[in-house]
């Protein structure tokens, strides 16, 4: 979820990477819209919801960490320590803090209409542990900071740091080495670091390697098989973190996108370039749409999903250019 203006996104950039981000962010909006409906009074088929939720949440966030890792080594080699620190503060930490209180304030105003109620006292919380889906920004910041520290010393040290994160993250969680009070602060980082490291390792062959049409078809087949497994045997949230299956689904989708017309789609690429702000703001528009429909007495799940996803994508796309004309743009991730 990066913009072209991000200094850490300049190296080894390819249009199909933006298209992949575009596909990913649509899945994020769809997943959150469905989960918002699942805890509301909108009638959803439990079996269908479990299957679709399991398929989406198998790979959609690992996909973004793979994408972030793919261009990181090349771009980190060109960034200064000061430039890295400033860009990560402005691009990740500042929006995380601002949106924490913006979300809480909106929920206070929504009152009982919100799926998760919030009171004025909740505004006194710290931005950490991250609030709801803002965990992505914090986890990406920590992973990139550790990796960049290694690359700042030497290229080989950077790669060694990535290898250590890939192995140590899952091991720490599996062995319960993280104190219970710190799990919410570090679990997303530890569990997603392997995907970032895998993306870094796969970046060069995927970006510069020789391409053959059969590679895209093979990727599509792998992706379809992974989704079939997740859909036929829906798993609870804590049981979905099968690294190899999630990585296979994410990489399979990337290969399929690169080898298809979707990888050359300007519309998908434009969504990808706006993916960070869509990620930050989409729940505001999707939730507002759900609340408005329910107040109008409309409970048709298909209509809720269609309008919720449309609002979650269109709303941020329309709002972002307006925010960029103000000083609030950077703080809100626009």
C-alpha positions as MATLAB code, in Angstrom:
seq = 'XXXXXXXXXXXXXXXXXXXXXXXXXXXXXXXXXXXXXXXXXXXXXXXXXXXXXXXXXXXXXXXXXXXXXXXXXXXXXXXXXXXXXXXXXXXXXXXXXXXXXXXXXXXXXXXXXXXXXXXXXXXXXXXXXXXXXXXXXXXXXXXXXXXXXXXXXXXXXXXXXXXXXXXXXXXXXXXXXXXXXXXXXXXXXXXXXXXXXXXXXXXXXXXXXXXXXXXXXXXXXXXXXXXXXXXXXXXXXXXXXXXXXXXXXXXXXXXXXXXXXXXXXXXXXXXXXXXXXXXXXXXXXXXXXXXXXXXXXXXXXXXXXXXXXXXXXXXXXXXXXXXXXXXXXXXXXX';
ca = [
       0.000    0.000    0.000;
       2.285    2.694   -1.216;
       2.150    5.748   -3.450;
       4.626    6.620   -6.137;
       5.735    9.593   -4.026;
       7.044    7.250   -1.337;
      10.888    7.232   -1.559;
      10.927    3.577   -0.527;
       8.734    2.641   -3.482;
      10.903    4.049   -6.269;
      13.131    1.049   -6.910;
      12.202   -1.871   -9.170;
       8.683   -0.583   -9.636;
       6.359   -2.305  -12.107;
       2.819   -1.464  -13.146;
       1.510   -4.937  -12.386;
       2.577   -4.501   -8.740;
       0.174   -1.567   -8.471;
      -2.506   -3.670  -10.151;
      -1.911   -6.416   -7.573;
      -2.301   -3.879   -4.792;
      -5.521   -2.763   -6.454;
      -6.888   -6.295   -6.408;
      -5.753   -6.698   -2.820;
      -7.429   -3.542   -1.571;
     -10.746   -4.536   -3.171;
     -10.541   -7.799   -1.216;
      -9.781   -5.877    1.986;
     -12.862   -3.698    1.516;
     -14.995   -6.737    0.679;
     -13.740   -8.670    3.706;
     -14.391   -5.823    6.122;
     -17.806   -5.124    4.596;
     -18.818   -8.751    5.068;
     -17.575   -8.831    8.644;
     -19.428   -5.616    9.382;
     -22.633   -7.213    8.118;
     -21.984  -10.440   10.023;
     -22.191   -8.647   13.380;
     -25.176   -6.515   12.328;
     -28.783   -7.597   11.903;
     -28.392   -8.207    8.169;
     -29.182  -11.900    7.506;
     -26.143  -13.678    6.055;
     -25.927  -17.359    5.161;
     -23.534  -18.708    7.843;
     -21.961  -21.342    5.601;
     -21.411  -18.979    2.690;
     -20.025  -16.262    4.955;
     -17.597  -18.702    6.622;
     -16.334  -19.954    3.241;
     -15.836  -16.503    1.693;
     -14.323  -15.086    4.888;
     -11.904  -18.015    5.113;
     -10.808  -17.571    1.493;
     -10.249  -13.819    1.731;
      -8.506  -13.833    5.084;
      -6.238  -16.690    4.060;
      -4.045  -14.467    1.906;
      -5.203  -10.870    1.436;
      -2.985   -9.273    4.110;
      -0.010  -11.608    3.460;
      -0.292  -10.393   -0.138;
       0.435   -6.815    0.927;
       3.473   -7.843    2.970;
       4.820   -9.853    0.029;
       4.341   -6.814   -2.211;
       6.018   -4.519    0.322;
       8.988   -6.877    0.560;
       9.480   -7.237   -3.187;
      10.743   -3.705   -3.774;
      12.274   -3.097   -0.347;
      15.911   -4.259   -0.799;
      16.482   -2.176   -3.932;
      14.777    0.914   -2.532;
      16.378    0.597    0.925;
      19.810    0.640   -0.710;
      19.044    4.111   -2.102;
      17.470    5.622    1.037;
      19.356    7.533    3.706;
      18.739    6.917    7.390;
      17.129   10.337    7.737;
      15.025    9.863    4.626;
      13.830    6.478    5.811;
      12.925    7.777    9.270;
      11.006   10.765    7.881;
       9.126    8.740    5.272;
       8.060    6.022    7.729;
       6.963    8.612   10.281;
       4.860   10.514    7.742;
       3.578    7.519    5.775;
       2.880    5.054    8.584;
       3.079    6.256   12.187;
       1.414    9.661   11.828;
      -1.656    8.315    9.939;
      -1.916    5.462   12.427;
      -2.118    7.905   15.338;
      -4.480   10.351   13.618;
      -6.872    7.663   12.385;
      -6.997    6.043   15.812;
      -8.711    9.078   17.286;
     -10.689    9.813   14.133;
     -12.213    6.316   14.195;
     -12.951    6.550   17.907;
     -14.521    9.990   17.503;
     -16.756    8.801   14.685;
     -17.881    5.808   16.740;
     -18.714    8.059   19.660;
     -20.859   10.161   17.311;
     -22.493    7.073   15.757;
     -23.565    5.837   19.194;
     -25.588    2.594   19.167;
     -25.686    2.566   15.358;
     -22.047    1.465   15.319;
     -21.337   -2.259   15.477;
     -18.704   -1.604   18.148;
     -19.731    1.103   20.561;
     -17.224    3.653   21.852;
     -17.490    6.192   24.637;
     -15.793    9.512   25.217;
     -13.435    7.780   27.634;
     -12.064    5.658   24.792;
     -10.549    8.797   23.284;
      -7.988    8.739   26.100;
      -6.355    5.517   24.842;
      -2.890    5.457   23.229;
      -2.488    4.643   19.527;
      -0.645    1.492   20.635;
      -1.555   -1.316   20.594;
      -2.940   -0.422   17.156;
      -6.671    0.130   16.889;
      -8.444   -2.459   14.741;
      -7.104   -2.616   11.157;
      -4.430    0.006   11.858;
      -2.224   -2.895   12.986;
      -0.979   -3.110    9.392;
       0.814    0.236    9.567;
       2.505   -0.594   12.875;
       3.571   -4.068   11.757;
       4.918   -2.788    8.441;
       6.820   -0.031   10.245;
       8.516   -2.458   12.653;
       9.415   -4.928    9.918;
      10.828   -2.252    7.643;
      12.719   -0.592   10.491;
      14.458   -3.829   11.479;
      15.226   -4.723    7.861;
      16.479   -1.225    7.048;
      18.781   -1.268   10.078;
      20.454   -4.323    8.581;
      20.743   -2.896    5.075;
      22.134    0.350    6.509;
      25.077   -1.647    7.865;
      25.655   -3.856    4.816;
      23.652   -5.552    2.109;
      24.471   -9.015    3.462;
      23.513   -7.950    6.979;
      20.166   -6.781    5.633;
      19.480  -10.132    3.989;
      20.558  -11.923    7.156;
      18.144   -9.753    9.140;
      15.314  -10.707    6.802;
      16.161  -14.396    7.212;
      16.209  -14.050   11.004;
      12.812  -12.305   11.000;
      11.350  -14.977    8.723;
      12.390  -17.748   11.103;
      12.180  -16.033   14.483;
       8.709  -14.525   14.075;
       6.700  -17.750   13.762;
       8.982  -19.509   16.256;
       8.402  -16.838   18.891;
       4.652  -17.135   18.503;
       4.622  -20.940   18.374;
       6.755  -21.223   21.518;
       4.803  -18.471   23.324;
       7.953  -16.432   23.888;
       6.100  -13.110   23.699;
       4.706  -11.993   27.085;
       0.914  -11.990   27.102;
       0.774   -8.252   27.690;
       2.788   -7.619   24.514;
       1.017  -10.046   22.158;
      -1.321   -7.409   20.704;
       1.655   -5.114   20.163;
       3.914   -7.574   18.339;
       1.903  -10.605   17.158;
       0.922   -9.125   13.754;
       4.550   -8.129   13.162;
       5.948  -11.538   14.037;
       3.338  -13.469   12.075;
       3.662  -11.348    8.913;
       7.449  -10.851    8.854;
       7.945  -14.119    6.921;
       5.744  -12.859    4.092;
       7.755   -9.634    3.852;
      11.001  -11.647    3.796;
       9.590  -14.008    1.176;
       8.593  -11.034   -0.949;
      12.125   -9.635   -0.712;
      13.588  -12.984   -1.800;
      11.110  -13.354   -4.674;
      11.353   -9.744   -5.794;
      14.259  -10.081   -8.196;
      13.054  -13.154  -10.131;
       9.455  -11.905  -10.229;
      10.407   -8.393  -11.337;
      13.356   -9.072  -13.627;
      13.125  -12.760  -14.491;
      12.228  -14.041  -17.946;
       8.489  -14.486  -18.321;
       6.635  -17.359  -19.935;
       2.820  -17.493  -20.370;
       2.602  -20.859  -18.608;
       3.900  -19.219  -15.402;
       0.757  -17.104  -15.125;
      -1.492  -20.094  -15.727;
       0.413  -22.103  -13.127;
       0.020  -19.260  -10.653;
      -3.711  -19.114  -11.312;
      -4.018  -22.864  -10.766;
      -2.129  -22.687   -7.449;
      -4.224  -19.732   -6.322;
      -7.472  -21.524   -7.205;
      -6.430  -24.682   -5.341;
      -5.534  -22.661   -2.225;
      -8.897  -20.888   -2.303;
     -10.685  -24.194   -2.821;
      -8.986  -25.628    0.249;
      -9.865  -22.581    2.355;
     -13.454  -22.454    1.094;
     -14.268  -26.137    1.480;
     -12.814  -26.285    4.985;
     -13.381  -22.861    6.561;
     -11.044  -22.324    9.482;
     -11.267  -20.216   12.595;
      -9.165  -17.031   12.541;
      -6.403  -18.450   14.728;
      -6.133  -21.540   12.517;
      -5.690  -19.735    9.203;
      -2.056  -18.723    9.604;
      -0.708  -21.614    7.533;
       2.342  -19.856    6.148;
       2.972  -22.018    3.092;
      -0.676  -22.088    2.029;
      -1.065  -18.337    2.468;
       2.224  -17.651    0.678;
       1.268  -19.973   -2.183;
      -2.074  -18.204   -2.578;
      -0.471  -14.744   -2.517;
       2.325  -15.603   -4.959;
      -0.055  -17.561   -7.180;
      -2.303  -14.515   -7.453;
       0.698  -12.288   -8.210;
       1.801  -14.560  -11.044;
      -1.722  -14.737  -12.417;
      -2.055  -10.940  -12.358;
       1.320  -10.384  -14.007;
       0.440  -12.705  -16.854;
      -3.071  -11.390  -17.481;
      -4.768   -8.277  -18.808;
      -5.499   -7.363  -15.201;
      -1.801   -6.698  -14.703;
      -2.005   -4.059  -17.426;
      -5.248   -2.529  -16.177;
      -4.936    1.185  -15.514;
      -7.981    1.068  -13.277;
      -6.511   -1.673  -11.088;
      -3.186    0.158  -10.959;
      -4.882    3.399   -9.930;
      -6.583    1.568   -7.074;
      -3.221    0.166   -6.069;
      -1.584    3.574   -5.958;
      -4.420    4.796   -3.727;
      -4.497    1.617   -1.643;
      -3.066    3.082    1.569;
      -5.714    5.769    1.887;
      -8.459    3.354    0.832;
      -7.242    0.986    3.542;
      -7.336    3.745    6.138;
     -10.665    5.318    5.203;
     -12.832    2.605    3.652;
     -14.534    1.431    6.854;
     -15.906    4.938    7.439;
     -17.776    4.877    4.123;
     -18.765    1.204    4.259;
     -20.093    1.547    7.805;
     -21.984    4.741    6.977;
     -23.595    2.958    4.016;
     -24.613    0.006    6.186;
     -26.101    2.286    8.849;
     -28.012    4.318    6.253;
     -29.455    1.203    4.605;
     -30.511   -0.303    7.922;
     -32.200    2.913    8.980;
     -34.065    2.840    5.684;
     -35.252   -0.668    6.527;
     -33.145   -2.342    3.821;
     -31.638   -5.659    4.922;
     -30.925   -7.369    1.608;
     -27.375   -8.778    2.051;
     -26.434   -8.626   -1.647;
     -27.351   -4.940   -1.825;
     -25.477   -4.234    1.405;
     -22.336   -5.928    0.093;
     -22.469   -4.240   -3.312;
     -23.110   -0.731   -1.988;
     -20.770   -1.167    0.991;
     -17.847   -2.179   -1.215;
     -18.627    0.530   -3.780;
     -18.760    3.201   -1.072;
     -15.624    1.869    0.614;
     -13.674    2.305   -2.619;
     -15.301    5.349   -4.212;
     -15.450    7.403   -1.006;
     -11.680    7.443   -0.363;
     -10.918    7.905   -4.065;
     -13.060   11.057   -4.145;
     -11.862   12.356   -0.783;
      -8.109   11.873   -1.265;
      -7.581   14.595   -3.945;
      -9.446   17.102   -1.780;
      -7.319   16.284    1.267;
      -4.090   16.586   -0.706;
      -4.918   20.246   -1.286;
      -4.807   20.821    2.462;
      -2.213   20.370    5.180;
      -4.226   17.447    6.539;
      -3.382   15.228    3.567;
      -0.101   13.705    4.841;
      -1.414   13.197    8.369;
      -4.411   11.280    7.001;
      -2.340    9.190    4.595;
      -3.833   10.781    1.494;
];
